Amino acid sequence: MFFKKTKYLLFTLSFLLLFTAVVFSYDNLITHPKLSRGAIEIYNNQTNNKLTSEQQEWIVDGSIAEDADPRYLNHYYDPITNKGLNGYDELYGVTIRVNGKSAKQWAQQQDSISGDYSAPTIVQNYKNNNFKRAYQGI
């Protein structure tokens, strides 16, 4: 009887530890860069105007920076309410108000201390030959 309970307990603990590792496995240095590199590969395979390695790195750097605080709060969009992430959340035992713009609004207008990478600004940077900032915004 003791052996069965111990075996069950070990199995349960192992499962929980494995599950916890999966839950906490998100890393902004892995997910967005891989998605960006995949999009770059598709683009380069479908056009004659290939992105240079420097342009590719600017895009990847921009995708990493987009997960910086507080930019990530603006990555949500509810098509029913046309709103972003809004409400209350608890952080380290303190209740905070979360008031992010919708991703749709964020793409057109940004007022972040970490910079403006909205679509109109990206186009303006490109026109002004500020290619690094334009590609980081992409």
Disulfide bonds with the S-S distance in Angstrom:
none
